[in-house]
Amino acid sequence: MWCISSKREQNSTDHVKAYTQALRNLCDCYEAGLGTSRGTNLASISLNLDDSQRLVMKCQGWALISVWLLISVQVALSRGVLQITRMGRYLYDANGKRFYIKGVAFRKPENIQNQGRGVPGQAAGFSDPLGDINSCKHAIKDFKRLKINTIRVYNYNPEIDHSACMNALDKSGIYVIADIKSPLSGSTNIASQHWDVDVLTQYINQIDSLRSFPNLLAFNIGDEFITSSEAVEAGPYIKARVRDVKLYLKSVNSTALASYASADGKKFPSELARFLSCHSGGPSAELDLFGLNNYRWCGDSSFESAYQEIAPEFQGLAIAAYFSEFGCLTPGKPRSWNEIPTLFSTLMSDLWSGGVAYNYYPTEQGYGLINEAQGKSVRNEDFDTLAQRYQQIKPPDMPKLTSLVSPKQKCSSTNANSFAITSVLPPQPNVEACNCVEQVTLSCQVRKNASPLVITELLDNLCKTLRASLPPGSGGGCGRISSSPSKGFYGSLSACSSSTRLSYAMTRHFINSGFDQKACNFSGNATVQNPIKVKSVEELYREASKCLEINANKVSPVRETRASQDTPAQINSAAYKQSLSGARSESRARSSACTLTPKRKASIVDKTPACRSRMEECWIECVAGSYNYISFCDRLRG
């Protein structure tokens, strides 16, 4: 009895065998009375009891073992998926077996009557396929028929519970790659966007809604943000998202991978993959899984005509890669899916870990594995052929995990014409520092109900106005809330929310007007904060720098409460002043190049013309003695 109960099998088949043996022993126990059962000595647990009691206790022990083993069998059989980990450019399951993504895109077009409403985390025109358990269960039946192990979900509403669908997928052995969308819905032009408090909060909300499920394979931090090699300034923003998403996943003990899905094109996808996989920005900025939306194989193509060109481009990539979409449409013909045997063969397996066929639901462009009519869905010819192809493949279980040496991606030298345009990434969004700046320094603030489009337009126009009102060569009045990846420059407030950045510009304008109440109206989109928080531009810079300094260690992403998402945290003025009095006299420098000795500090302050020639904000910092070294040194270095 004790031998059986002390050995916990790791395999469901072993559980079943142990359970069957325990039942046999239980029967033998009752049949043999006080004898032994199939060689097991039960007398050892039957001391000082009469015969009837001993019989009950002996057989009761086997009954308890049988129940325990039955539960173990049920757990083993319902355990669902195994954890997937990345080693270098390969994926492995918990048993050390090479894992390939045999997937289908699970993108559901939105009902016509709901289009245009806009749900956070969902792209316009598409709905949440995980939110309806009945539709989910129906789809899972088809997924089992297709023999897939992964779906890619493009849109999901973080405000609703997805437990029913995710658990059903888990029990069916199906992993999920979940796309994270930006707050303004859909894939935005990231080159013109900021990586800021707003976007990070949205990302964390979406991560939190799914991260607890064991079958969540990866969070896709973006889809086709870049469509050409000319969008080099977008690279640092994507990498900053990877860095902070991975830091957050680690902080909540999530094993989900961080992935990105790239548009296809000439050379730039492989260049982007190498940039995202190298260690510039630290190990946490290294992407785990690179996806390529690849439709090169059409009809009767071959490896030579479709895939041979990309093989040398991705050769030596240090992270896992897969086709995040595939399945070219040939007008008037069903898809043959002839690329699947090649994709999962030794011709491709050293670089690629499978792919995701596009798309389960029918689309206006003609994609779809099912046809829908009158509320019913019917599998089409594309479905049947895909099922046949997936069932036939046997991808190689190579290389073995035990023999693998994980390589590291070398970072390219800084080049103005590549994604390695700079090794400097945007800063981590710091909610508390930005809230401090808003509460302590901003005397003219945008209304809380202003729409994102209004904020964007006002900010653009106001910065143009501020630049026009200042002397030529001063750099304008929005330097602290602006960024320039090509120069490796990110303003000290550039990672604050769009509303905080706008309120900063409004306050600059308000101060320049001599605190004219009409200058803080902006067609009813702004209000004056009484009492006035700062009396000059110098004080604005100085107090904002102090907010950044006293909150410098609070950059770890933390999900805000519902209230704090709408209302910035209140800052106790007495506590704030007390913390300022005890704050360090010198700000942190982010690199040794920015560490200023007292002698060096004095020499820089003495060179006021040099400061003045850089930009007005730098000049103000010099004469005010604020010494925000991070932005100060970056500006002095050009």
Secondary structure, DSSP 8 states (H G I E B T S, - for coil): -HHHHH---SSHHHHHHHHHHHHHHHHHHHHHTTS-BTTB--GGG-TT--HHHHHHHHHHHHHHHHHHHHHHHHHHHT------EEETTEEE-TTS-B--EEEEE--EE--GGGTTS--TTS-TTEE-TTS-HHHHHHHHHHHHHHT--EEEE----TTS--HHHHHHHHHTT-EEEEE---TTSS---GGGS---HHHHHHHHHHHHHHTT-TTEEEEEEEESS--STT-GGGHHHHHHHHHHHHHHHHHTT---EEEEEE---SSHHHHHHHHHHB-TT-GGG--SEEEEE-----TT--HHHHTTTHHHHHTT--SEEEEEEE---BTTB----THHHHHTSTTTTTT--EEEES-SS--TTS--SEEEETTEEEE-HHHHHHHHHHHH------S-GGG-----B------TTSS-S-S-------HHHHHHHHHHH-SEEE-TT--HHHHHHHHHHHHHHHHHHS-TTS--S-GGG-EEGGGTEE-TTTTS-HHHHHHHHHHHHHHHTTS-GGGG-TTTTEEE-SS-S-SSHHHHHHHHHHHHHHTTT--S-----HHHHHS-----HHHHHHHHHTS-SS---SSGGG---HHHHHHHHH-HHHHHHH-HHHHHHHHHT---HHHHHHHHT-
